[in-house]
């Protein structure tokens, strides 16, 4: 799944993946508010968001096309 997503040139697929990752972080923090020995923190949602975006970007670098668009190739 990582390589298929990384090779995708579709922005909408990458956006859906980012929204999914952000949603998981938000749900995780919401659940923590209701657990007796845990505390949900909005900063954790921000860190989860940054980590998800970096993970998508690194996956695109390692397994897919260039995240910087089409780079010129040397002959």
C-alpha positions as CSV (number, residue, x, y, z in Angstrom):
1,X,0.0,0.0,0.0
2,X,2.9,2.4,0.8
3,X,4.5,1.9,-2.6
4,X,1.2,2.2,-4.5
5,X,0.4,5.4,-2.7
6,X,3.9,6.8,-3.1
7,X,3.8,6.1,-6.9
8,X,0.5,7.8,-7.3
9,X,0.6,11.2,-8.9
10,X,-2.9,12.0,-7.7
11,X,-3.0,14.8,-5.2
12,X,-6.5,13.7,-4.1
13,X,-5.2,10.3,-3.0
14,X,-2.4,11.9,-1.0
15,X,-4.8,14.4,0.5
16,X,-7.2,11.6,1.5
17,X,-4.3,9.8,3.1
18,X,-3.3,12.9,5.1
19,X,-6.8,13.5,6.2
20,X,-7.1,9.9,7.4
21,X,-3.9,10.1,9.3
22,X,-4.9,13.4,11.0
23,X,-8.3,11.9,11.8
24,X,-6.7,8.9,13.5
25,X,-4.6,11.3,15.7
26,X,-7.7,13.3,16.6
27,X,-9.7,10.2,17.5
28,X,-6.8,8.9,19.6
29,X,-6.5,12.1,21.6
30,X,-10.3,12.2,22.1
31,X,-10.3,8.6,23.4
32,X,-7.5,9.6,25.8
33,X,-9.8,12.3,27.4
34,X,-12.1,9.5,28.6
35,X,-9.4,7.2,30.0
36,X,-8.7,7.6,33.7
37,X,-4.9,7.7,33.6
38,X,-4.5,9.5,30.3
39,X,-4.8,13.1,29.1
40,X,-5.6,14.2,25.6
41,X,-3.5,17.1,24.4
42,X,-4.0,19.3,21.3
43,X,-0.2,19.5,20.9
44,X,-0.2,15.7,20.3
45,X,-2.7,16.2,17.5
46,X,-0.3,18.7,15.9
47,X,2.7,16.4,16.4
48,X,0.7,13.5,14.9
49,X,-0.2,15.7,11.9
50,X,3.4,16.7,11.3
51,X,4.5,13.1,11.6
52,X,1.9,11.9,9.2
53,X,2.8,14.5,6.6
54,X,6.5,13.8,6.9
55,X,5.8,10.1,6.6
56,X,3.8,10.6,3.4
57,X,6.6,12.8,2.1
58,X,9.4,10.4,3.0
59,X,7.4,7.5,1.6
60,X,7.1,9.4,-1.7
61,X,10.8,10.0,-1.7
62,X,11.8,6.4,-1.0
63,X,9.2,4.5,-3.0
64,X,7.7,6.9,-5.5
65,X,8.4,9.7,-7.9
66,X,10.1,12.9,-6.8
67,X,8.1,15.0,-4.4
68,X,9.5,18.1,-6.1
69,X,7.8,17.4,-9.4
70,X,9.7,16.2,-12.5
71,X,13.4,16.8,-12.1
72,X,15.6,16.8,-15.2
73,X,17.4,13.6,-15.9
74,X,21.0,13.6,-17.0
75,X,21.6,11.8,-20.3
